[in-house]
C-alpha cells in the first residue's frame, strides 16, 4: 500500500515537472512536446534543438530601413548588412504556440561577437502563430554577410499557466509570413515633425 502511494506521488510529481512547473523547456522536454503535439513548429530541424533552446534559421525575406525611415522589401538568399544598418528579417520556422507556452527570442553569441545585434523585444505570447521576425542591427565596423538557412537566433520556450486571452484574439502580427513592419502608423513622420519643430524653435 505504501509502495503504491509512493508511486502515485512520484507520478504526480513527474507530471508537475513536465507540464505545470515554471521554467523553460530543456531539450528532452522540447522533443516530447513536439511529438505530443503540445507545440507545433513547421520547418524546424531536429539537430537545431539545443540544451535550453531551439536554433532558428534565417529566411529569405528582408525589409531594409532606408535613410528616410521607410522600408524596402527584398527577397534574396544572401544579404549584406552594412555597419549601423537596420533590417527586418524572418525565420524559416513557423511557430504555433498553445495557451500554456510562450517564447523568448535571443541572439546567438557567435553573431554577437562580430557585432550583430538581434532585437530585444523578442517575446512571443501564448497563442501566437507565424514566422518570427527578427530585427537585426550591425553594430560592428565591418559588413556582415547574411545567408538564408543560417542559424540567426535562438528561441527559448517558457511554460506558463493557461492564459485567459491568447494572442489569437489580439494579434497585430498573427499569422505573419514575411518581414512585417510595425503596426503603429506615422511614428517616423511624427518624430521628424518633432525634430523640425525643435530645430525651428532653436533657430528663432
Residue pairs with C-beta under 8 A, 6 or more apart in sequence:
18 29
18 32
19 100
19 159
20 159
21 159
22 158
22 159
22 160
23 158
23 159
24 52
24 53
24 156
24 157
24 158
24 159
25 33
25 39
25 101
25 157
25 158
25 159
26 51
26 52
27 49
27 50
27 51
27 52
30 39
30 49
30 54
30 157
31 46
31 49
33 39
33 101
33 157
34 40
34 41
34 44
38 98
38 100
38 101
39 96
39 97
39 98
39 101
39 157
40 95
40 96
41 54
41 93
41 94
41 95
41 96
42 93
42 94
42 95
42 96
43 92
43 93
43 94
44 54
44 93
45 55
45 57
48 54
48 55
48 56
48 57
48 151
49 55
50 154
52 156
53 106
53 154
53 155
53 156
53 157
54 93
54 154
54 155
54 157
55 108
55 151
55 153
55 154
56 91
56 92
56 93
56 105
56 132
56 134
56 151
56 152
56 153
56 154
56 155
57 91
57 92
57 93
57 148
57 149
57 150
57 151
57 152
58 89
58 90
58 91
58 92
58 146
58 147
58 148
58 149
58 150
58 151
58 152
59 89
59 90
59 91
59 92
59 131
59 148
60 75
60 76
60 77
60 148
61 73
61 74
61 75
61 89
61 90
61 178
61 179
62 73
62 74
62 75
62 76
62 79
62 87
62 88
62 89
62 179
63 71
63 72
63 73
63 87
63 88
63 89
63 178
63 179
63 181
64 71
64 72
64 73
64 74
64 85
64 86
64 87
64 88
65 71
65 85
65 86
65 87
65 88
66 72
69 188
69 189
69 192
70 188
71 88
71 181
73 178
73 179
76 148
77 147
77 148
78 145
78 146
78 147
78 148
79 87
79 89
79 145
79 146
80 143
80 144
80 145
80 146
81 87
81 116
81 136
81 138
81 143
81 144
81 145
81 146
82 138
82 143
83 115
83 138
83 139
83 140
83 141
83 142
83 143
84 137
84 138
84 139
85 137
85 138
86 135
86 136
86 137
87 135
87 136
87 179
88 133
88 134
88 135
88 136
88 179
88 180
88 181
89 133
89 134
89 136
89 146
89 152
89 179
90 131
90 132
90 133
90 134
90 176
90 177
90 178
90 179
91 131
91 132
91 134
91 152
91 153
92 131
92 148
92 149
93 131
93 132
93 155
94 129
94 130
94 131
94 177
95 103
95 124
95 128
95 129
95 130
95 131
95 132
95 155
96 129
97 103
97 124
97 125
97 126
97 127
97 128
97 129
97 167
98 126
98 127
99 126
99 127
99 162
99 163
99 166
100 126
100 159
100 160
100 161
100 162
100 163
101 126
101 157
101 158
101 159
101 160
102 123
102 124
102 125
102 126
102 128
102 157
102 158
102 160
103 122
103 123
103 124
103 128
103 132
103 155
103 156
103 157
103 158
104 122
104 123
104 124
104 155
104 156
104 158
105 118
105 119
105 122
105 123
105 124
105 132
105 134
105 153
105 154
105 155
105 156
106 118
106 122
106 153
106 154
106 156
107 116
107 117
107 118
107 153
107 154
108 118
108 151
108 152
108 153
108 154
111 118
111 152
112 118
114 140
114 142
114 144
115 138
115 139
115 140
115 141
115 142
115 144
116 136
116 137
116 138
116 139
116 140
116 144
117 136
117 137
117 138
117 139
118 134
118 135
118 136
118 152
118 153
119 134
119 135
119 136
121 135
122 132
122 134
122 153
124 132
124 155
124 167
125 163
125 166
125 167
125 170
125 171
126 160
126 162
126 163
126 166
126 167
127 163
127 166
127 167
127 168
127 169
127 171
128 167
128 168
128 171
128 173
128 174
129 167
129 168
129 174
129 175
130 173
130 174
130 175
130 176
130 177
131 176
131 177
131 178
132 153
132 155
133 173
133 176
133 179
133 180
134 152
134 153
136 146
136 152
138 144
146 152
167 174
168 174
172 183
173 180
173 183
